[in-house]
Amino acid sequence: MSHTDKLGNFTPEDAPDYGDVLQCMRCGFCLPTCPTFALTGRERSSPRGRVALARAVAEQKLEFTESVREEAFFCLDCRACTTACPSGVRAGEVMEICRSQAHQFFPLKHVGKTFRAFVLQKMLTNPDLLETSMLPARLYQKLGIQWLVRHSQLLKLGPEWVAKAEGMMPELHPPLRPQLPEVVPAVGEQRGRVAFFLGCIMTLMYPEVSRQTVRVLTHQGFEVVTPKEQKCCGAPHLTEGDRCTTRSLAHHNLDLFMALEVDAIVTDCAGCGAALKEYEELLEEAGEHAKLAAFKAKIKDVSEFLAEQGLRLEGLRPVDKVVTYHEPCHLCHAQGVSRQPRDLIQAIPGVDYRELNEASWCCGSAATFSLKYTGESQQILDRKLENVMATGAELLVTANPGCHLQLAWGLKRVGMPQQVVHITELLGMATPD
């Protein structure tokens, strides 16, 4: 369906596909996989309940009400229901589209609308502006203001989400994008040439992770090209219902990366990888089907890519640690990459790997969900932390910045000793200098 075709009581602009909401057989296989249904027990907060709401709107049995809007944003979009569904219903993506509808039916007031437009359409589309915007936060840490704030009662005076956002902030360093050479040569015998898609959160909050990603790739024999002109993948915009800006970013990144002569386009951010692989559907009306299919085929999570290519084990140092792995939702459910990270972890010499119970259960981060629904997010996280504690692991490995922020904050909050590391940081520990 065209994103301007009208479907029932939806507006013509970016309506769900009727086929997507018609597929649901109401079998209930999705129910045990849904964190929000597990919390509330409400049918409408289950995948099949949300799809039923969308179908009712499509069939003009229901207006796009406040309840529909609420469920669109209360959905974690963790895609676990898609993995479980025998009919292939994509409830999370339907709700993602409904968020765009929500902003059309329930537009924000002037101040909120202006702020949202500035963040999504001005800041996140401009890497230079985005990097500059983080300078006050780095000064906040470096000048000791953060220490004073955290040891005072100031954070208790504001909303709960403000305290959580401040508490989640990792130690900040200068962004990686301006520092990273455009081309980093392979070490030893070259096995190929890859482009690196450097995510916004990765360059701003976890530059050392992405530095290790490039280091590991080059030590594995791959020349790494990181184009400076790349922009946000559009994942935050999809999350917040701004599909128009996502399409603009997608066109830019598609043209930029497809102009490079590379074997693959590698990312170390699960959210970025999922968004990049969705460009084919987002831009289907552009008519560049062969180009979009070729682009999607080249997008690889770093663990997916290294597992396919085969990890060179010669010279790897032992990492004598007890390790467990939390699966990011947008890696295991949205991209179907589940076995590969485990294979890489277990291939590292010295690692004592212990499987995490409910490893693919969401941690409660889900982009802005953890701040919009702090109480519910905390309950989902507590379930995850109990499982982590049962492993006795020293290192908790993951592969997405949202998970990294949420898990590290949760572990610190309850006084658990585990350190959260990205899978490329773990591989970096084993990689010789």
C-alpha positions, 0 to 999 in steps of 0.5 A, a space after each residue: 500500500 502507498 504511504 498516501 493511500 487511505 485505510 479506514 479511519 487512518 489518515 492517508 499519510 503512512 497508514 499500516 498495510 491492511 494485510 499486516 493487520 489481517 494476518 493475525 489468527 489470534 492464536 495467542 502464541 505471542 502472549 508469553 513473549 510480550 513483556 507489557 502483557 506479562 506486566 499488565 495482563 491486559 489484552 489490549 497491551 498484548 501483540 494480538 490486542 494491539 493488532 486488533 485495535 489497528 484492524 478495528 481502525 482500518 475497518 472503521 469500527 473504531 476511531 483512532 482513540 487515545 487508547 490506540 495512541 497509548 498502546 502504540 507508544 506502550 509497545 516496546 517494539 521488541 519484535 519478540 512477538 514476530 519471532 513467535 508468530 506462526 503467521 508472521 504478523 509484525 505487530 511491533 512494526 504496525 505499532 511503529 507506524 501507528 506512532 506516526 498516525 498518533 502524531 497526526 491525530 494528537 499533535 503536540 502543543 506548540 512548544 513540544 512540537 517545536 522541540 520534537 522537530 528540532 531534535 528529530 529534524 535538525 539535530 539528529 540529521 546533522 552530525 556536526 550539530 549533534 556532536 557539538 550538543 554533547 559538549 555541555 554534558 562532557 563539561 558537566 562531568 569534567 568540571 565536577 558538577 555531576 558529582 555535586 548534583 548526584 550528592 545533593 537532593 536536586 535530582 529528587 525534586 524533578 520527575 523520575 525520568 530526569 533522575 534516571 536519564 542522568 543516572 544512565 549517563 556513561 563517562 563521556 569522551 570526545 566523539 569518535 567520528 571526527 577522530 576515526 580515519 576514513 580508511 584503516 588498513 587491514 592487519 596482516 593478510 587482507 581478507 576484504 574491505 568493509 564500510 563501517 556504519 558508525 551509529 550516533 549513540 556509539 560515536 557520542 556515548 561509546 566511542 571506545 566500543 566502536 574504536 574496538 570494533 574497527 580494531 577487531 575488524 582490521 586485526 581480522 584482516 579487513 580494511 575498514 572505510 568509515 565515510 564522514 558524511 554518513 548520517 543517523 540511520 533513522 531509528 530514533 525517528 521510526 521510534 517517535 513516528 517521524 517516518 518522513 525524516 527517516 526516508 530522507 536519511 535513508 536516501 542519503 545513507 543509501 546513496 553514500 554507502 552504495 557508492 563505495 566498493 565494499 564487501 559489506 556494510 558493518 555496524 556495531 549497533 543492533 538498532 542501527 542494523 535493524 533500521 538499515 535493513 528496513 530501508 528496502 520497505 521504507 523506500 519501496 516506492 522509490 522504485 530502486 528495488 535492485 539497489 535497495 535489495 543489494 544494500 540490505 544484503 550488505 548490511 551486517 551486524 559485526 557479530 553476524 559478519 565475523 561469524 560468516 567470515 570465520 574468526 581468525 583465532 591465531 594469536 588471540 589472547 585468553 580472556 579468563 572471565 565468566 561471561 553471559 550474553 543478553 540478546 538485544 531485541 533488534 538483533 535477535 528478533 528484528 534481524 534474526 541474529 542470535 547464534 552468531 554472537 554466542 559462537 564468537 564469545 565461545 570461540 575466545 580462548 579462556 572464556 567460561 560462557 554461561 547461558 542467560 535464562 530468557 536471554 532474548 527477553 527485553 531489558 526494558 530500554 526500548 529507546 525512550 520507553 525506559 524514560 516514558 514508562 520508568 516504573 514498567 521499565 524497571 520491572 522488566 529490567 528487574 526480571 533481567 537482572 535476576 537472571 544475570 545474577 543466577 549466572 554468576 558471570 563477571 561480564 555481561 555482554 550485549 550489542 546495543 547502546 540502549 541495552 548497554 545504558 539500561 543494564 549498566 544503570 540497573 546493575 549499579 542501582 542494585 549493587 551487582 558487580 557485573 560489568 557490561 561490555 559490548 561484544 567487540 570490547 570482549 573480542 578486543 580483550 583477546 586481540 593482540 596489540 
